[in-house]
Amino acid sequence: MEIKNKEFYDMDWNKYDENNKNHVSMDESKIYKFCVVGDCKVGKSQILSRYAYDDFNIGYNPSNGVNFQIKKFIIDNTKIKVTLWDLSGDEKYQHLTRSYYKNSHVFLLVYDITKKETFNNAKKWISEYKNKNNNATFIVLVGNKSDLNKSRQVSKIETQEYALNNGLLFCEMSALNNDNVAYVFEYLINELVVRDFPKLSNVELANKILKLKCEKDKKNIELESEKNITIKKLHKIVNKYISNLDKNILEYNETIDKEIKKYEDKLFDS
């Protein structure tokens, strides 16, 4: 299912200050763990920096193993803390970073839409994660650098089909342009809160909406796939017809040219 057009169920996304807790009565609290993984240079750190601080560093600063950030919210008198684990994609840190997968609520696998190799590697990361019996509530395939659409090597249709067939969520974003970054994180937090605190919203209604959206996405992918197959078939038919026309034109021209040459030869002989 692609993350888009989501309504948050009457939740107030106001950050709270540790030094000023008395302004609201804390009914309950919850900590959610997000792990962000993927190849080097796909923009994991930039995504988290954009979300946590609304900041973007244009240079490349590789993560030395693991970086850690926190976001805090009050949602309907409930204290929410989100821990954001930025795990290096460098192979030399793999043994270390894998140990952080445990007990994660959300596993975000980031790839670069302009580099097909990073998408192929993302599939391997996901398979590895599942094979380790990790049970994140959400596994999300994130295509970063949507601002570079003209240089795209990974189509949205291909990613949507892969996500649908493997029970994943999918989204694209641009950390550079701050497009869809906060929205995706708040979508995921919202879904976790809806699940864990039924009193905060109408869970039955939320589930119905999600179910309909999943069905809609699935149908759209099926129809888009059918459209692409039909286009390919039509191309074959048209190309064959054009090829026959070209052949007929060539044969006709060769016949006429022979006739012309025959009469030209007689003309010159006389």
C-alpha positions as CSV (number, residue, x, y, z in Angstrom):
1,M,0.0,0.0,0.0
2,E,1.3,3.4,-0.9
3,I,1.3,6.0,1.9
4,K,-0.7,8.9,0.7
5,N,-3.9,11.0,1.4
6,K,-4.2,9.9,5.0
7,E,-6.3,11.7,7.5
8,F,-5.1,11.7,11.1
9,Y,-7.9,11.0,13.5
10,D,-8.3,14.2,15.5
11,M,-4.8,14.0,16.9
12,D,-2.8,17.1,18.0
13,W,0.8,16.8,16.8
14,N,2.2,19.3,19.4
15,K,5.7,18.5,20.6
16,Y,6.0,18.8,24.4
17,D,8.8,20.2,26.5
18,E,10.5,18.0,29.1
19,N,10.9,21.1,31.3
20,N,7.2,22.1,31.1
21,K,5.1,19.0,31.5
22,N,2.5,20.5,33.9
23,H,0.6,22.1,31.1
24,V,-1.1,18.8,30.2
25,S,-2.1,15.7,32.2
26,M,-0.3,12.6,31.0
27,D,-2.7,9.7,30.8
28,E,-0.4,7.2,29.3
29,S,3.0,7.1,27.5
30,K,4.5,5.1,24.7
31,I,7.9,4.7,23.1
32,Y,8.1,3.7,19.4
33,K,11.3,2.6,17.8
34,F,12.0,3.4,14.1
35,C,15.0,1.8,12.3
36,V,16.1,3.5,9.1
37,V,18.4,1.4,6.9
38,G,19.7,1.2,3.3
39,D,22.8,1.6,1.1
40,C,25.3,4.4,1.7
41,K,24.4,7.8,0.0
42,V,20.7,7.1,-0.4
43,G,19.9,9.9,2.0
44,K,18.9,8.2,5.3
45,S,20.6,10.8,7.5
46,Q,19.2,13.6,5.5
47,I,15.7,12.2,5.8
48,L,16.0,12.0,9.6
49,S,17.7,15.4,9.9
50,R,14.8,16.9,7.8
51,Y,12.2,15.2,10.0
52,A,13.8,15.8,13.4
53,Y,15.2,19.3,12.9
54,D,13.8,20.5,9.5
55,D,17.4,20.7,8.3
56,F,19.2,19.5,5.3
57,N,23.0,19.1,4.9
58,I,23.9,19.3,1.2
59,G,27.2,17.4,1.8
60,Y,27.7,13.7,2.4
61,N,28.5,12.8,6.0
62,P,28.5,9.0,6.4
63,S,27.1,7.5,9.6
64,N,29.7,5.9,11.8
65,G,27.7,2.8,12.6
66,V,24.6,4.2,14.4
67,N,23.2,7.6,14.9
68,F,20.2,8.3,17.3
69,Q,17.6,11.0,17.4
70,I,14.3,11.5,19.4
71,K,11.0,13.2,18.6
72,K,8.4,13.8,21.3
73,F,4.7,14.5,21.0
74,I,1.5,14.9,22.9
75,I,-1.4,13.2,21.2
76,D,-4.7,13.6,22.9
77,N,-3.1,13.8,26.4
78,T,-0.8,10.8,25.6
79,K,2.9,11.3,25.8
80,I,4.6,9.8,22.7
81,K,8.3,9.3,22.2
82,V,9.7,8.2,18.9
83,T,13.3,7.0,18.8
84,L,14.9,7.3,15.4
85,W,17.9,4.9,14.7
86,D,20.0,5.9,11.7
87,L,21.9,2.7,10.8
88,S,24.9,2.9,8.5
89,G,24.8,1.1,5.1
90,D,28.5,0.5,5.2
91,E,29.3,-3.2,5.1
92,K,31.9,-2.9,7.8
93,Y,29.1,-1.9,10.3
94,Q,26.6,-4.6,9.2
95,H,27.2,-6.8,12.3
96,L,26.6,-3.9,14.6
97,T,23.6,-2.4,12.8
98,R,21.7,-5.7,12.6
99,S,21.7,-5.9,16.4
100,Y,19.5,-2.8,16.4
101,Y,16.7,-4.4,14.4
102,K,15.3,-6.1,17.4
103,N,12.0,-4.7,18.9
104,S,11.6,-2.1,16.2
105,H,8.1,-0.9,15.5
106,V,8.9,0.5,12.1
107,F,11.6,-0.7,9.7
108,L,12.2,1.9,6.9
109,L,14.3,0.7,4.0
110,V,15.5,3.6,2.0
111,Y,16.7,3.5,-1.7
112,D,17.6,6.1,-4.2
113,I,15.1,6.3,-7.1
114,T,18.0,7.3,-9.5
115,K,20.1,4.2,-8.7
116,K,18.5,0.8,-9.5
117,E,21.2,-1.0,-7.6
118,T,20.1,0.6,-4.3
119,F,16.5,-0.7,-5.0
120,N,17.8,-4.2,-5.7
121,N,19.9,-4.1,-2.5
122,A,16.9,-2.9,-0.6
123,K,15.1,-6.2,-1.5
124,K,18.0,-8.1,0.0
125,W,17.9,-6.0,3.2
126,I,14.1,-6.7,3.5
127,S,14.6,-10.5,3.0
128,E,17.4,-10.5,5.5
129,Y,15.2,-8.6,8.0
130,K,12.3,-11.0,7.6
131,N,14.6,-14.1,7.8
132,K,15.9,-12.9,11.2
133,N,12.3,-13.2,12.5
134,N,12.0,-9.5,13.2
135,N,8.4,-8.5,13.7
136,A,8.1,-4.8,13.0
137,T,4.6,-3.5,12.8
138,F,5.4,-1.8,9.6
139,I,8.1,-2.4,7.0
140,V,8.2,0.6,4.7
141,L,10.0,0.8,1.3
142,V,11.1,4.5,0.9
143,G,12.2,5.9,-2.4
144,N,14.2,9.0,-1.7
145,K,15.3,11.9,-4.1
146,S,11.9,12.2,-5.8
147,D,13.1,15.7,-6.8
148,L,15.4,13.9,-9.4
149,N,12.5,12.4,-11.3
150,K,14.1,13.0,-14.6
151,S,17.0,10.8,-13.6
152,R,14.7,8.0,-12.3
153,Q,15.9,4.4,-12.7
154,V,13.2,2.8,-10.5
155,S,9.6,3.2,-11.6
156,K,6.8,3.6,-9.1
157,I,4.8,0.8,-10.6
158,E,7.7,-1.6,-10.2
159,T,8.0,-0.6,-6.5
160,Q,4.3,-0.7,-5.9
161,E,4.0,-4.2,-7.2
162,Y,7.0,-5.4,-5.2
163,A,5.6,-3.8,-2.0
164,L,2.1,-5.2,-2.6
165,N,3.4,-8.7,-3.2
166,N,5.6,-8.6,-0.1
167,G,3.2,-7.0,2.4
168,L,5.1,-3.7,2.6
169,L,4.1,-0.1,2.7
170,F,5.7,2.1,0.1
171,C,6.3,5.9,-0.4
172,E,8.5,8.3,-2.2
173,M,9.9,11.5,-0.7
174,S,12.5,14.2,-1.1
175,A,14.6,15.2,1.9
176,L,16.1,18.0,-0.2
177,N,12.7,19.6,-0.9
178,N,11.1,18.4,2.3
179,D,8.4,16.7,0.3
180,N,6.4,14.0,2.1
181,V,9.0,13.5,4.9
182,A,7.1,14.6,8.0
183,Y,3.8,13.3,6.5
184,V,5.1,9.7,6.2
185,F,6.5,9.6,9.8
186,E,3.3,11.1,11.2
187,Y,1.3,8.6,9.2
188,L,3.2,5.7,10.8
189,I,3.1,7.1,14.3
190,N,-0.6,7.7,13.9
191,E,-1.2,4.1,12.9
192,L,0.8,2.8,15.9
193,V,-1.2,5.0,18.2
194,V,-4.5,4.0,16.7
195,R,-3.5,0.4,17.3
196,D,-2.2,0.8,20.9
197,F,-4.7,3.3,22.2
198,P,-8.2,2.4,20.9
199,K,-9.8,5.1,23.1
200,L,-8.0,7.8,21.0
201,S,-10.0,7.2,17.8
202,N,-12.5,5.0,16.1
203,V,-10.3,2.0,15.3
204,E,-13.0,0.1,13.4
205,L,-13.5,3.1,11.1
206,A,-9.7,3.5,10.7
207,N,-9.3,-0.1,9.8
208,K,-12.1,0.1,7.2
209,I,-10.5,3.1,5.6
210,L,-7.1,1.4,5.5
211,K,-8.7,-1.7,4.0
212,L,-10.5,0.3,1.3
213,K,-7.2,2.1,0.5
214,C,-5.3,-1.1,0.3
215,E,-8.0,-2.5,-2.1
216,K,-7.9,0.6,-4.1
217,D,-4.1,0.5,-4.5
218,K,-4.2,-3.2,-5.4
219,K,-6.8,-2.6,-8.0
220,N,-4.9,0.4,-9.5
221,I,-1.8,-1.7,-9.7
222,E,-3.6,-4.5,-11.4
223,L,-5.3,-2.1,-13.9
224,E,-2.0,-0.3,-14.6
225,S,-0.3,-3.6,-15.2
226,E,-3.1,-4.7,-17.5
227,K,-2.8,-1.4,-19.4
228,N,1.0,-1.9,-19.8
229,I,0.4,-5.4,-21.2
230,T,-2.2,-4.1,-23.6
231,I,0.1,-1.3,-24.8
232,K,2.9,-3.9,-25.4
233,K,0.5,-6.1,-27.4
234,L,-0.7,-3.1,-29.5
235,H,2.8,-2.1,-30.1
236,K,3.6,-5.5,-31.5
237,I,0.6,-5.4,-33.8
238,V,1.3,-1.9,-35.0
239,N,5.0,-2.6,-35.5
240,K,4.1,-5.8,-37.5
241,Y,1.7,-3.8,-39.6
242,I,4.2,-1.0,-40.2
243,S,6.8,-3.6,-41.0
244,N,4.6,-5.2,-43.7
245,L,3.8,-1.7,-45.1
246,D,7.5,-1.0,-45.3
247,K,8.1,-4.3,-47.0
248,N,5.4,-3.6,-49.6
249,I,6.7,-0.2,-50.3
250,L,10.2,-1.5,-50.8
251,E,9.0,-4.3,-53.1
252,Y,6.9,-1.9,-55.1
253,N,9.8,0.6,-55.5
254,E,12.1,-2.2,-56.5
255,T,9.6,-3.4,-59.2
256,I,9.0,0.1,-60.5
257,D,12.7,1.0,-60.5
258,K,13.4,-2.1,-62.6
259,E,10.7,-1.0,-65.1
260,I,12.2,2.5,-65.2
261,K,15.7,1.1,-65.8
262,K,14.5,-1.2,-68.6
263,Y,12.9,1.7,-70.5
264,E,15.9,4.0,-69.8
265,D,18.2,1.4,-71.2
266,K,16.1,1.1,-74.4
267,L,16.0,4.9,-74.6
268,F,19.8,5.2,-74.4
269,D,20.3,2.3,-76.9
270,S,18.2,4.0,-79.5
